[in-house]
């Protein structure tokens, strides 16, 4: 079970064709979904896209960091798709480090994770080295999640709720492991089909048998590939990437804006590349609630 802050949820998830979808409990929010989870209509919170002048006024007097904060806010308020990194963004730790700790190899793996996140080591090399060190079985991972349930970062639940209520498509794009991310996706009402992550392979006995190198996120520059696939599949006009690592910054382009997140781990190299660098989800949630076009 996923651990998360004790806030009241205003979204309920329901299973449909083995995929998790969301619907708001707020009776004023009426959204219909067809059988494949596509939004048919939304009749609440209808709002025209904020003008640049309105956003400038909103920004006035605020202490913000980034290379193009106004541009990032404008893109967010017009977003069709928002993609999130998972580790140290949606959750408040690195999933592979949690797994390594449970297997008694935390220090070695943490060093490789840091190298991958700062961009000093190619992601595919760091991924292979970490998994070769761990060789986690299916039972190892299940035991880890049972003993150390992953915890959502404060405020992310409310932010994703706001995005979904506005009809924005939400994707989780991670260099982490699908088996560990699926419970996170379920907790924030993101469809399994909206997860781009690495797949650990197991043999018939549940022993580690490698990882799927065909996943776009298994290699350096994998997130731009994943976002390109998402953009082509959804026809999105405006796409945002939010995350804490160097691989997230690589995702612009095709992302129209990169919002760096430092609420869990601050990385100067990422901060320098971010259009907007934030320490929490509060301001982004406010932008969506006040200014999003839908």
N, C-alpha and C positions, 0 to 999 in steps of 0.2 A: 504494500500500500504506500502511496506517495504521501509524504508529510508536507504540510503547508501551513502558513500562518492562519490563526483562528479568525478568519473573516467570513461573514455570511456570504454564501454564493448566491448570485442572482441568475445563474444559468443552470440549466439541467441538460445533461447529455443523454442521448438515447442511441441504442444500437440499431443499425439498419444495414442489412447485407454485410455483416461483420465489419462495418466501418462506423466510427464514432462521429456523430454530428451534434450540433448544438441548437437549442432554441431558447430564447429569453423567457423567463417567467413573468416579467413585467407585462401586465395586460395591455399597456399602452403601446407595446412593441409588437407589431403583427408582421411576422416574416414567414413566408411559405417556402418550403423546400420540396423539390421534386425527388424522384426515387434515387437519383445519383447525387443528391445533396446540393444541387445548384439552387441559388436563391432566385425565386420567382418574383417576389415583390417585397417591399418594405414600406410601411406607412407611418413610421415614427421618426422623429428627429430629422425630418426633411429640412435641408438647409442649403442655400446656395454657397458655392465655393467662396471663401473669404478673399477679398481683394488684398493686393500686396500692401496697400496703405493700412488696412485693418491689422495685418500682421505686424507691420512696422510699429503701429501704435501699441500693440500687445507687447512687443519686444522692448519698448521704451522703458528705460530704467532697470531692466533685468540684467543680471550678471550672467552672461552666456559665453560659451567657449566653442570655437569651431571656425573652419575656413569659409563657410557660407551658411551661417545659422538661419538667416531669413530664407534662403533657397531651400534648405532642408525642411523648415517648417511649412513652406508653401507646398513642397512635394508631399509631405505627410498629410497635409489637409486635403490633398487631391488624390491620395493613394487608392489604387485598385487592389494592390497586393502588398502585404507587409511580411517580410521574411525575418525570422529570428534565429540567431545562434541559440544553442541550448545551454551548454556548460558555461557557468559564470555569467549568464545573462538571464535565461528563463529560470534556471535553477542556480542556487547560490554556492555552487562548488563545481569541480571538474569530475564528471562521472567516472572517468578512467582512473583518476587518482583515488577515488573512493574505493573502486574495485581493487586497485593495487594495495591500498592499506589493508583491506580485508584479507589479502593473500600474503601480507608481510613483505611487500616490495614497494612500499610507498615512496621512499626517498629517491630510488633510481628512476621510477616512472615519472615522478613530479618534475625532475630535472629535464627529462625529455619533453614533457608537456610544455614546460616553460619555453624551451627552445623552439617548439613548434608554434606557440602562440605569439612569440616575438618575431618570428620569421628568420631566425638564425639557422634553423635546420629545415630542410624540405619536409613538408607535412607527411608525404608518403613514407619517407625514411623514418621519421619519428613514430608514425603509426606502426610500421612493421617491427621496429625495435621494441616498442612497448608491448605489443602482443606476443612477440617471441619471448620476452621476459616473463610474461604472465601465463600464457597458454591456458586461459580460463576455460573450464568446463561449463556446461550449461548449469550444473548444480552449483558451481562456484558463484555464478552470477545471480542465480535465484536466491542463494543463501545471503549474498551481499545485500541485495535489495530488501530482503526481509529484516536483516539486522540493522541496516542503515538506509532507511527509506529516504529518497531524495527530497529535498525541500525547495519549494518555489521561492524565487526572489520576491521580496516585499513589493507589492504594487503591480506585479506583472499580470496577475489574474484580472484585476480591474481594467488594466490597459487592453488586454486581449478581449475582454467583455465589451469594451467600448468599440473596438474595431469590428467585432462581429455584429454588434447592434447597428452599425453603420453599413453593413453589407460588404466590408472589406474581407478579402480572402487572406487567411493567415497560414503561413507555412513555417515549419521547423526545418532549418537547413544546418546540419551539424556534422562535424568530423567525428562525433561520438558514435555510440552503438545503438542501432535500432531497438534491440531487445531491452535496453535501459531507457530509451526515450519514449517508447509507446505508452508506458504508464503516465509520463509527464504530459504527453499529448492528450490523453484521456482526461486528465485533471483540468486542463484548460480548454476542453471541448474543441480540439483540433483533430480533423479526420486523419486516420492512419495513412490514407493516400496522400496526405499533405506533408508527409515526413520524407525528407531526403537525408539519409544517414548511412553509416557503414553497417554491413551485415556480417556478423561473426558466423563462421561455418562450424558445424559439429558433425562428428561421425554418428553412426547408429547407436553408439553407447553414450552419446552426449559429451564425448571428449573433444577438445579444441582441434579444429582441422583447418585453420587459416581464416582468411576473410575474403570477401568478394571484391576483387580488384576492379570490377566493372562499375561499381557505384561511383558516381561522379565525385563524391566527397572523399574518396579514398586517396586522392592525390592532390599535390599542390595545384592551385588554380581550379580546384574542383568546384568551389562555390560559384564562381562565374558561370561554369558549365551548368550547374543545377539551376541557377536563376534564369539562364537563357532558356532552358527547357520549360521552366515554369511560365516564363513570359510568352513563349510560343503556344503553350497549352491553354493559357487563360486569355490571351489577347490583351493583357494588361497594358494600359497606356502609361501608368505611373507606378513604379515599384520601389520600395524602400528596403534596405538591409540594416538590421540592428544587431550589434554584437560587440564583443570585447577584444577580439583577436585580430592578428594580421591577416588571417585568411578571410575574415569578414570584410576588412577594408578592400581586399582584392575584388570583392563582388560588385564594385562600382567602376566601370559599367559591367553588366547591363543594368544594375540598380541605378535609379535616377538620383538617389541620395544615400549616403552612408552615415548612419547615426551611431557613433561609438558609445558604448556603455561601460562606465567605470565604477558602477555601484558595488561590484564584488571584487574585481581586480583591475587596478589602474595600470595601463601600459602606455608609456610615453610615445612609442612609435605609432600606436593606434590613435592616440589623441591628436598627434600631428597630422594625421590623414583624414580625420573626421570632418564632415561638413558641419556637424553639430555633435558636441561631446557632452553627455549627460551622466549624472551620478544616481539618478532614480528615474522612475517611470511617471512621476506625477505630472511634469510639464507636458510630456507627450500625450498623456491621457487628456489633459486640459485642451490641447490643440485639437484633438479628435472631437471631443465633446462640444467645443465652441465653434470650430471652423470647418469641420469636414463637410464636403459638398453634399453628401447623401442624407 
